[in-house]
Amino acid sequence: MKKKPDARTIIAHVVLIFLSFLCLFFFYILVINASRSHAQLQLGFSALPGSSLIANFKNVVNDPAIPILKGIRNSLIVSGCCAAITTYFSSMTAYGIYAYQFRLNRAAFTFIMMILVMPTQVTALGFLRLITNMGMDDSLLPLILPSIASPAVFYFMHSYMQSSLPKELIEAARIDGSGEFGTFNRIVLPILKPAMAVQAIFTFVGSWNNYFIPALVITSKDKQTLPIMIATLRGADYMNFDMGKIYMMITIAIIPIVIVYLCLSKFIIAGVTLGGVKE
Amino acid sequence: MDKKKPIKSISYAKWGYIFIAPFFITYAVFSLIPLVDTIRNSFYEYYYSGLKVIGPTFVGLQNYISLLSADLPKYAWNTFVMWILGFVPQIAVALLLAAWFTDARLKIHGKEFFKVVIYLPNLIMASAFAMLFFALFSNAGPVNNILLRMGVIGEAIRFMESTLGARTLVALMNFLMWFGNTTIMLMAAIMGINPAIFEAAELDGCTHTQMFFKITLPQIRPLLTYTLITSLIGGLQMFDVPQILTGGQGAPDRTTMTLIMFLNNHLTSKNYGMAGALSIYLFVISGILCFIVFRMNMDDDPDGSKAAAKRAKKLARKGGKAS
């Protein structure tokens, strides 16, 4: 029964290999160049790695002008808090609308659906003035707190509840004397765990990569997150930079996410469609 | 039945409000108040000239008018061009790959590997990715170096110094970051089509091309529209990539300056009036797009097939009565 590969199969493989090459090639150059010294890089591109990987890393970490360790710490704090807060409060909001009957239920749901894809940039001006008035400018707090209200994650959790959270279960918990918050924390959240994990990953990555608002909020050096530090590399003195250091900094910003992704890729790719496809 | 009554009388409504309160309070504080403040500022002349504060003076629609007569149309055009340059190949490639991945007769080796690889760029920090491209495509960078050594080009291409080059680089990055995501979304949609339709078509002697254009495309039209609209909203927000690639200058000659880069400039220079008016323009456009997404999400009949069936039934009934 085995047939020879036809033209379509061959074309498909060629195209796929080309696209994969396109996706991976840049990261390949990145890692290679991060391992070469400035002098080696000036000589031109080489396909083989150099020997300065550790030296470049040390140079980056010890550079007082770019406190990258603080940047990693700040990014981890903001992204971690955002991921935790977003998933918890979005589940809570979704549960409120899913499990309870109240007069404004439909209105609340409609409102959230209307702002589902509203860009945050359009209110950036008022947001910046507000946090300045509240004395929260140049702090990490205004990068974390707004993630309590995350319409897209709410929508995801709400859809997930409709398919996997039977209302009888809530009813049963009530009859057994469970309080409303107790039911939510002890019975509902464990059921939502898979959905929460997916959303926590996406929120973490989104926050880790976020540049626009943090760049406007943060002014002092030791509160900068990684994207802001990367942006400072592109400053006027780019030409005077040690290129090995630049590649190393980009590597530090990108590679942790890549490694986590490769470990969880199956799970993440399954999550893309869960979150994105409207049903 | 009587037993049910006392249980019914316990109202849990207040818990509903308690559970949704954090969301709405947060949204009100960090989005609605800022929105009102943004609208208010848009009607004032209010900016910093050096250390001197000019205004706030109420100027009505002056900010809106001067934006329209000055740079706004140009930056809107730049944003649109770079978006469409990335979006067209993105949707075309995604459709092709999704069709291949879901074709049971096409044996693709390493399907999982390819899926993992093409989705990877979507998770990359856009600012770091742009910085990487800036280094790679610079005049003495590795890309020029490789091309020179391979003899493809005689002298280094100055990618960032031509409008086409800079815009293409931005579009290429947008394409790379999003085609994998779109592929996976479209795959899910195609796998949701009833396989019986394909089987019937195959029995009738349909070719692959015919099946793609006559069955797959019409069946996933709602998701295609959805992808288009959400991508438009994403395109409207284009910032990180051109900002870092051009160092905020929109070089060459501001032909890669996007709307949000323009907003960013006004925000950092504290021109509140202009930033406000620009934000409101963006708010209105996003509002329209949001509404389309809203309608598609809330509508359980997005492609109009159910409505058509209803109309046909009605007509049939009417016809029946008349005869």
Interface residues (C-beta under 8 A of the other chain):
Chain A: P5 R8 T9 A12 H13 V15 L16 L19 S20 L22 C23 L24 F26 I29 L30 N33 G44 F45 F89 S90 M92 T93 Y95 G96 I97 A99 Y100 Q101 F102 R103 L104 N105 A108 T110 I112 M113 M114 I115 L116 V117 M118 P119 T120 Q121 V122 T123 A124 L125 G126 F127 L128 R129 L130 P142 L145 P146 I148 A149 F154 Y155 E180 F184 V205 W208 N209 Y211 F212 A215 L216 L226 P227 I230 A231 L233 R234 G235 A236 Y238 M243 I246 Y247 I250 A253 I254 I257 V258 Y261 L262 S265 K266 I268 I269 V272 T273 G276 V277 K278
Chain B: Y12 A13 K14 W15 G16 Y17 I18 F19 I20 P22 F23 F24 T26 Y27 V29 F30 S31 I33 P34 L35 V36 D37 T38 N41 V93 L96 L97 W100 L106 K107 I108 H109 E112 F113 F114 K115 V116 V117 I118 Y119 L120 P121 L123 I124 M125 A126 S127 A128 F129 M131 L132 F133 F134 A135 L136 P142 N145 I146 R149 L176 F179 G180 N181 I184 M185 M187 A188 A189 H208 L223 Y226 T230 I233 L236 Q237 F239 D240 Q243 I244 G247 I260 L263 N264 L267 T268 Y272 A275 G276 S279 I280 L282 F283 S286 G287 L289 C290 F291 V293 F294 M296 N297 M298
